[in-house]
């Protein structure tokens, strides 16, 4: 290539001289100097020379960069723009995502095909998403700050209507259902939950000291009737509400709320109880020929109409078939006659 020192005179320079001057420069300064030197005179440029220059420049550019016309793939390769390798091809999903804004604590999700939107996600939510696989059977629980894996383990499935309880430390077990039963705590030290047996009408759970409660049935006592039903238990008094018995001997210690038929031919003594409540009742009916004596317990009295016995005193029948009913007037102290058919009771 010609240097500044061997450029042709400006008056005789042509286009090829210009090209040679530009190509021959070593630095920008030298190249500029060459061009100025050429244009200090007159340069004659013909149409053919311009056409040739353009063709020559295009050819040299294409050859130098391997950008042959009509081969886009080759051009992209040489420019480092290979789709899928150097640059991302058009994608509808990426196009939708690119339209979203950005802010703290956001996540993206799809709302339709190739359509994305943003939603809030907290630090706790990100912690849940970031949780790794836990031990078999554990579940997520909140500790008040984050969600963490439980210490207790659970089965994958449980039968319908089962009840869950801890059968051991950190082990959750199901108690299968039992029809028409009641849940009890066993007598074992751990109080394992157990079902009672199937219960029928009127049955109840009855405690048993030191043992597991059991299903029981209430028995009717004297003067009581019990009628069980579906979910009901009817308890009623029968007769007068007093339990009756016949005295065969000549002495009888009476009990509260009891009646006595004196059946001995000899006179019979019935002694009232020492302990009784207000309203307690004792009744005596004569049947034997000897009649009866009603005696107050030591220190107690019996009020008969306007008369009162002495402490530990007595009331004696006048006829073998006399009747007397007394009730507690003052607890543990005084009885009062309520009913009698006698016309001549003796009060002593």
HELIX and SHEET records of a PDB file:
HELIX    1   1 UNK A    4  UNK A    6  5                                   3    
HELIX    2   2 UNK A   10  UNK A   12  5                                   3    
HELIX    3   3 UNK A   15  UNK A   24  1                                  10    
HELIX    4   4 UNK A   28  UNK A   39  1                                  12    
HELIX    5   5 UNK A   47  UNK A   65  1                                  19    
HELIX    6   6 UNK A   72  UNK A   79  1                                   8    
HELIX    7   7 UNK A   92  UNK A   98  1                                   7    
HELIX    8   8 UNK A  123  UNK A  129  1                                   7    
SHEET    1   A 2 UNK A 106  UNK A 112  0                                        
SHEET    2   A 2 UNK A 115  UNK A 120 -1                                        
SHEET    1   B 2 UNK A 140  UNK A 142  0                                        
SHEET    2   B 2 UNK A 147  UNK A 149 -1                                        
SHEET    1   C 2 UNK A 163  UNK A 168  0                                        
SHEET    2   C 2 UNK A 171  UNK A 175 -1                                        
SHEET    1   D 2 UNK A 183  UNK A 185  0                                        
SHEET    2   D 2 UNK A 193  UNK A 195 -1                                        
SHEET    1   E 2 UNK A 204  UNK A 208  0                                        
SHEET    2   E 2 UNK A 211  UNK A 216 -1                                        
SHEET    1   F 2 UNK A 224  UNK A 229  0                                        
SHEET    2   F 2 UNK A 232  UNK A 237 -1                                        
SHEET    1   G 7 UNK A 243  UNK A 247  0                                        
SHEET    2   G 7 UNK A 258  UNK A 262  1                                        
SHEET    3   G 7 UNK A 281  UNK A 286  1                                        
SHEET    4   G 7 UNK A 323  UNK A 330 -1                                        
SHEET    5   G 7 UNK A 334  UNK A 340 -1                                        
SHEET    6   G 7 UNK A 301  UNK A 304  1                                        
SHEET    7   G 7 UNK A 307  UNK A 308 -1                                        
SHEET    1   H 5 UNK A 251  UNK A 253  0                                        
SHEET    2   H 5 UNK A 268  UNK A 271  1                                        
SHEET    3   H 5 UNK A 292  UNK A 295  1                                        
SHEET    4   H 5 UNK A 314  UNK A 316 -1                                        
SHEET    5   H 5 UNK A 346  UNK A 347 -1                                        
END                                                                             
